[in-house]
Amino acid sequence: MKITDKILSEIKAYQTIIVQRHQSPDPDALGSQGGLVEILKASFPKKNIYKVGGSVEDLGYLVEMDQIEDQVYNGALVIVTDTANAPRISDQRYALGEKIIKIDHHPDDEPYGDLSWVNTKASSCSEIIFDFYSACQDELKMTDEAARLLYGGIVGDTGRFLYPATTPHTMEVASKLMNYTFDATKLNRQINEITFNVAKLSGYVLEHLEVDEDGAAMVLLPQKTLKNYQVVDSQTAALIPLPGQVDCVKAWFIAVEQLDGTYRIRMRSKKTSINQIAKLHNGGGHPLASGARAKDLQEVNQIYREVQEVIKTQ
């Protein structure tokens, strides 16, 4: 039996379905989660279907979460989208469900769930959700809102189709989604928009970018700087692509100081795999797009040395 048929069979077997995603969500996390919920609600109107998780931060224009009590998880099917490992699932009540399904496109280094569909070749989890609909469209219904959310997820995770994970299939899926009724231009603009304060911080990032002779780069964002520019950690996601626009930069990361003095590391690379470095520092992700954690500045500098070494040896 195909994995899509197995997942559909489980969905049909449960009256209550709860869909979750990862913490600190991006457009793909919310797009895949919300898109799947919209498809299931349209396809099975008599079932109880919820989208659950913590704050969506500044992505409220995509979707908002449902609020449910613990007892709703009793006998429920939980589907987790776009989340590589269980500790990153937003709202740990997922474990209260009767059965868990994982749908993801990150490397499956830390498997979880009773049933898993991981496609690392997909540009995004939203693309996988569309593939699920496509494989089962005799029994599933696409809606305009589901199409909007899935399109937003794909746009977000492909950097508006600029990243290497974008394939001909990705473009085909996006074109099919655009046949539905939603304002794709407005959605693209919303995903790309930044606040004036983040725009000013962008200048700081480029001015303070440290780049070595081989193209390894980093920039440090201390709490003092964030406060000066009145920017919070969640907004720094918009800054990640900036160093990659510099021609001599091959791999880079932005180290954002947290309130407890640790650092959130957002890593990117144009060609050289950097996710193995992230795994050494409480993180992981895609070969060219990963995240990690550093306990202090000493570990931040260690990560930079490791990025430098990887770039030098490639």
N, C-alpha and C positions, 0 to 999 in steps of 0.2 A: 504493500500500500504506500502511495506517495505521502510525503510529509504533509503536504497541503490537505490531503484527504484525512489524515490522522488528526490534524488540528481541527478541521471542520467537524469531524465526528465527535471530538471532545466538546466543542462549542455547542453542538446540538444536544449533547447529553446533560448539560447543566442549565438550571433555571437562572442562577445568578452568576454573572461574569464580571470580574473586576480587572481593569487594565491599568497597569502601572508602568513607570519609566525611571530613569536615573535622576539623581540629585542634581541641583544646579542645571536645569534643563536648557537645551538649545532648541532651535526650530525642529530638528529631526526627532528629538525625543518627544516633543509635544505633537508634532505632525503625525508621527507613526502611532502614538497613543490615541490621540483624538480622532485621527482618520479611521483607525480600526474600530473605535467605539461607534462612530457615525455609521460605518458600514454594517456593523452588527445590529445596531438599533433599527436600521431600515430593513434589515433582512429578517430579524426575529423580534418584532414589536411587542410580543407578549413576555419576553425575557426581561430580567432586571440587570441592566448593564451600566457600569459606572467607570469613570476615569478618576483615579486617585493618586495623590502625591502631594508634596510640599509646595511651597510658593513657586509660581511661574515667573517670578521676578518682573522683568520689564517686557515679557512676551505675552501679556494679557490680550493683545490684539489677535493672537492665534486661538487660544482656548483657556478656559478656567477649569479648576478642579471641582469634583463633586465632594461633598462632605458626608461621610457615612460612619455609622457606629461599628464597633468591633464585631458585634454579633452578625453583621451582614456577611462576614467572611465564613461563617459556619456553613460547610457544605458547598462553598463557592469554588469556581474555577478562576484562577488568577493567571493572567497573561502579562508578562513583562517584556516591554519592547526597548530596544536600543540600549541595553545595559549589560556590560561585559561580565560583571561579577556581582554576586549577591549583596555584599556590603554597600554597593553604590545604589541599590534600589531605594527610591524615595518612598518612605513610609514602610518600615520594617514589619508592618502587620501582614504583609504578603504571605508570611509563613503561617498565618492562621487559616489560609485557604486549604481546601481538600486536595487540590491538584494544581501544579504550577507548570506553565508553558513558557519557555524562553524563545523569543524571536529577536535576532540580532545580526549585525554585520561586522562586529569587532572580532578579532582573533579569539577563539574559544579556549583561552588558557585556564579559565576557572569555571568549568561547567557547573550548572545548577538546574534544578527543575526536573519534573517527571518526563517531560517531552521537550525537545530542543530543535529549533531550526536556525542554524547559523550559516549565513552566506557571506563570506568575507569579500567576494567579488562584487557585491552590490555597492552602489555609491552611497547608500543610506538605508536605514531601516524602513523609511517611508517607501522606498522602491520595492522592498520585500513585501510590504503590506499590499501594495498594488499587485504584485505578482501572485499573492495569495488570493486576492479578489479575482484576478484574471483566470487563475487555475480553477476556481470554483464559481464562476459567474452564473452558472445555471441555478445556483442556490443563494448567491450573494448579490446585494444591490449596492451600486455606487450612488452617492448623492453629490450635489454641488458642494456642500460643506466638507464632505470627506475628501473630494478632489482638491479643494482649496488647501486643506491641511496637509495632504500628502505632497502636493506641489511645493508648498512652503518648506516642508522637511527636506525635500530633494534640493531645492535652491540653497537652503542653509548649509547642508553638509557638502555640497559640491562647490561652495563659494561662487554661486551663480554660474555653475558649469565650467569653472576654471581649473578645478583640481584634477589630478590624474585618475581618480576613481570614476570620473565621468566616462561612460561608455556609450556606444551607439544605442544600447538597450535603454540606458538612462534617458537619452534624448527622446527615444520612442515613447517611453512611459510619460515623460513630461508633456509631449505633444498630445497624447491621449487625454491626459488630465485637463489640458487647456481647452478641450472641447466642451467641458462642463461650464456652467455659468458662475463665474466669480471673476473678480477684478485682479488679474495676474500682475498688471502694471503696478497697481496700488500695493499689492502684497510684496513684490520685489522691492519697492521703495521703503516699505515699513521694515523689512529685514535689513536693508542697507543703511537706514537712517541711524545717526548717532546724535547725542545731545551736544550742545555747544561746549559744555565742559569737557566732554570726551574729545571733541575736536581739538580743543586747546592742549589737552594731554597728549594727543597724537604728535604734536610738535615736540613735546618733551621727549617722547619715546625715540623719535628719529634723531634728535640732538644728542641724546645720551646713549645711543646704540654703540655697543663695543663690538668691533669686527676684527678678527685676526686675518692674517695674510692668506689663509686657506678658505675663508668664507664662513667660519663659525662665528655666530653672533649671539649676543645676549643683552638684555636691558633689565635693570632692577627698578621696581616700583615700590619704594618704602611706604609705610602707612602715612608718614609725614607728607609725602608728595600727593598721595590720594586725597588727603584732607585739604591740602592747599588748592587742589583743582576741584574739590567737592565731587569726587567720583568714588563709587563703591566698587568692591571687587567684581561683582557680577557684570558691571559695565565694561570691564577691561577685556572681555571676550572680543569686543569690536576692534581691539588694537592688535590682535594676533597676526593678521595678514600683513601689517605694515612693513616689518623688516623684510619680508619676502619680495616686496616691490623694489628693493635695492638690488641692482644688478650683480654686485659682488658677493651677496649673501647666499650661502648654500643651505645652511641649517641654522636654526635660531630658537631661542626661547625667551619668554617674558616671565620674570620671577616677581610675583605679587605678594608682598608681605601681608600676612593675616593678623588679626587682632591679638592672637596669642604669640606672635613673634615667629611663627613658622612661615614657610613660603609655598605658595601654589605655583607650580611650574607648568606653563603652557608651551609645548614643544611642537615645532614644525620643521619640515625639510622638503627641499625641492626634488631630491633624488635619492639620497642616502637614508637607509632605514635607521630610525632613532628610537623605536619602541623598546628595544632591548635595554637601552639606557634607562628609560622610564620605569621598566620593571625592577631595576635595581634600587629604585628610590620610591617605593610605595605607589607605583603607578602602572601605566600600560596604555594600550590603545592601538591605533593603526600604525603601520610601518612609517608613514610620513606625517602622522598627526597624533600626538600622544600627550598625556598629562602625568605629572608626578608631584611628590611632596618633598620638601626639604625642611629639616628641623631647625636649621640656622643658616647663616651666611656661609659658613665653612662648607656645608653640604651643597649650597648653591654653586660655589666656586668649583667644587668637585665635579658637579654635573657639567659645568662649562668645560672643564679639562677633558671630560669623557667625550663630549660632543666634538671638541677640537681633535681629539685622537681619532675618532671615527671618520671625520672628514679628511683628515690627513692621510689615512690609510686606504681610502677609497680611490 
